[in-house]
Amino acid sequence: MSDWLGIVVQGILTGGLYALFAAGLSMSFGILRIVNLAHGDLIVLACFVALMVVETLGLPALTSFIFVVPAMFALGYALQQGLLNRVIGNGELPPLLTTFGLSIVIQNSLLELFSADNRKLQAGAIEVQSLDLLPGVTVGWLPLLMFLCAVVLLALLHALFFRTRLGRAFRAAADDPRTLSHMGYEPKRIYALAMGTAMAVCAVAAVFMAVRTQFTPLSGPARLLFAFEAVIIGGMGSIWGTFLGALLLGVAQAVGAALDPVLETLAGHVLFFILLLLRPQGLIAKGK
Amino acid sequence: MPKVNEVMNPDRSAATRSLVAGGCCFLLCIVLGLAPWWLERASLLRAVEFAYYIALAQMWNLLAGYAGLMSIGQQMFVGIGAYVLYAMVIKLGWGVLPALLLAGSAALVIALPAALLLFRLRGAQFAIGSWVLAESVMLLVTRSEDLGGASGLSLPATAVRAMAASADERIQLIWWLALLLAIGSTLLVFLWLRSRQGLALTALRDNETAAAGLGVDTRRVKFAVYLAVAGMSGLIGALIFLNKLRISPGAAFSMSDWTASVIFIVVIGGIGSIEGPLLGALIFFALREVFAAYGAWYQILLGATAILVMIKAPRGVWGLLSARWGWSWLSVRRLLKN
């Protein structure tokens, strides 16, 4: 019994990481109206940035945030201003196909630079330390830290959306982009800031991912699918809905993996399709 | 108001050009049908590949370019068709031709529940959803012992011999089937667009909201296109793996082979036109001949070209050509009389 409890707890903690993947994707859905097919590849790119920072500067793995987050914010901003802003506004096809091309470019550039070898960041002692959360349920410090960071970051995002001027602009862009310019904002700059923010969130997720699991230049698409599933399960436009969706996905995968390692991703996909069938608007749908 | 004959002249020349193009296409098909007599084996095999990519590209263009269904999970139907063929031939000892037909039908039937599920997702979300579904089917096949698991299946020698007496004859047969599928899928799109439903489809391509406002049952049109494309993709998939003589889940459900490459062909050639995929396939194969040896750099080049096309010429190379010279060879445009 406590075995299964342990598995569920593990799944929830992994779900924290998925929530961060998903928060970035949800922002690009909601605010930019772009389904960013390169989302997963950008996360993997951030993993490699973290790897380079750690290898060249010799920093402890978990402090590489200091460089990776601003770098990814700048990349997101530049990507939106330089490329994506030029293809939005003419239906969904151009941005979709542009990010599709981008995904192939990023994957293959990483392959050319880093080869297809498995990589991982070493974080030292914290990787093996654990604590007894409940009798019989032991969790590692690293997944716990990751989960807590995810909760704090999502709370910060929530505050950004609902307590700041920029957040108000983001929400306006999500509800009705035409009003943005009436409100005195430059829409394309707001979009660029939103993409930058989404990428900064992904950067945090990427550092944890790089420490927790092995990754290769081709690990991106799976991350895109997980993020997407979490967003749709939870319901569009709600940070906490996405969080809930990500936790459920994490649990489904953990339970699937416990039954048979091959079932890990499939269990997540099955949960996604069941919820799509029963509740296509998502668990926590934004009331309008 | 332009004068009537000013409007009429380009129309009549377009109609003439269509007729000329149609005649040329017919001659071309005959010449291509005779290819086994003027092409050596290696080139014929390459031509087979070219033909099935044209067929896949026409189908994806119909799906995404006209019906607005941006699926990135078409590898699902390619894989299903291919596995149905293998299962029928190996387990039940069916002949190749009936197995091919069943493969197409099976893909079409499976598309029905798939559509019911995926159509709950809108626009670009449908894209990723279709990919998740394709991945799920691949994982299921990987787990199936009967279908050979992750390592896959080979066509038994007896079945290969039953198809044709010699390797040369087998390749001939496969070439004719591939050519038939390439012509068939192009004709399917052409005739569909010239039919009454085609008008609805063109309206859908240009503006979905406006099309719905004009009384087009957009859901029904999309449904019909999704099913037809799935069936054809299953048929094409079965032929592809009949040619390869070996199948594995990774190869049959390959996103990069059966969807990504096809998207590049359609986007670069020109999405939302019949000529686009044909031109795109030529460009794609030319690029591959020259650059394939560069591996990852070649993929980077393709990705970058697709991005450039989206920024500079969303209607692709064919869009540029037809805008520059007013070309329209396989015209499906409707013109007002008088």
Boltz contact constraints between the chains, C-beta under 6 A:
constraints:
  - contact:
      token1: [A, 35]
      token2: [B, 124]
      max_distance: 6.0
  - contact:
      token1: [A, 86]
      token2: [B, 311]
      max_distance: 6.0
  - contact:
      token1: [A, 87]
      token2: [B, 310]
      max_distance: 6.0
  - contact:
      token1: [A, 92]
      token2: [B, 123]
      max_distance: 6.0
  - contact:
      token1: [A, 92]
      token2: [B, 124]
      max_distance: 6.0
  - contact:
      token1: [A, 94]
      token2: [B, 310]
      max_distance: 6.0
  - contact:
      token1: [A, 94]
      token2: [B, 314]
      max_distance: 6.0
  - contact:
      token1: [A, 96]
      token2: [B, 70]
      max_distance: 6.0
  - contact:
      token1: [A, 96]
      token2: [B, 124]
      max_distance: 6.0
  - contact:
      token1: [A, 97]
      token2: [B, 267]
      max_distance: 6.0
  - contact:
      token1: [A, 97]
      token2: [B, 310]
      max_distance: 6.0
  - contact:
      token1: [A, 98]
      token2: [B, 307]
      max_distance: 6.0
  - contact:
      token1: [A, 98]
      token2: [B, 310]
      max_distance: 6.0
  - contact:
      token1: [A, 101]
      token2: [B, 303]
      max_distance: 6.0
  - contact:
      token1: [A, 101]
      token2: [B, 306]
      max_distance: 6.0
  - contact:
      token1: [A, 101]
      token2: [B, 307]
      max_distance: 6.0
  - contact:
      token1: [A, 104]
      token2: [B, 299]
      max_distance: 6.0
  - contact:
      token1: [A, 104]
      token2: [B, 303]
      max_distance: 6.0
  - contact:
      token1: [A, 105]
      token2: [B, 300]
      max_distance: 6.0
  - contact:
      token1: [A, 105]
      token2: [B, 303]
      max_distance: 6.0
  - contact:
      token1: [A, 105]
      token2: [B, 304]
      max_distance: 6.0
  - contact:
      token1: [A, 108]
      token2: [B, 296]
      max_distance: 6.0
  - contact:
      token1: [A, 108]
      token2: [B, 299]
      max_distance: 6.0
  - contact:
      token1: [A, 108]
      token2: [B, 300]
      max_distance: 6.0
  - contact:
      token1: [A, 111]
      token2: [B, 296]
      max_distance: 6.0
  - contact:
      token1: [A, 112]
      token2: [B, 296]
      max_distance: 6.0
  - contact:
      token1: [A, 225]
      token2: [B, 132]
      max_distance: 6.0
  - contact:
      token1: [A, 228]
      token2: [B, 128]
      max_distance: 6.0
  - contact:
      token1: [A, 262]
      token2: [B, 143]
      max_distance: 6.0
  - contact:
      token1: [A, 266]
      token2: [B, 139]
      max_distance: 6.0
  - contact:
      token1: [A, 269]
      token2: [B, 132]
      max_distance: 6.0
  - contact:
      token1: [A, 269]
      token2: [B, 136]
      max_distance: 6.0
  - contact:
      token1: [A, 276]
      token2: [B, 120]
      max_distance: 6.0
  - contact:
      token1: [A, 280]
      token2: [B, 120]
      max_distance: 6.0
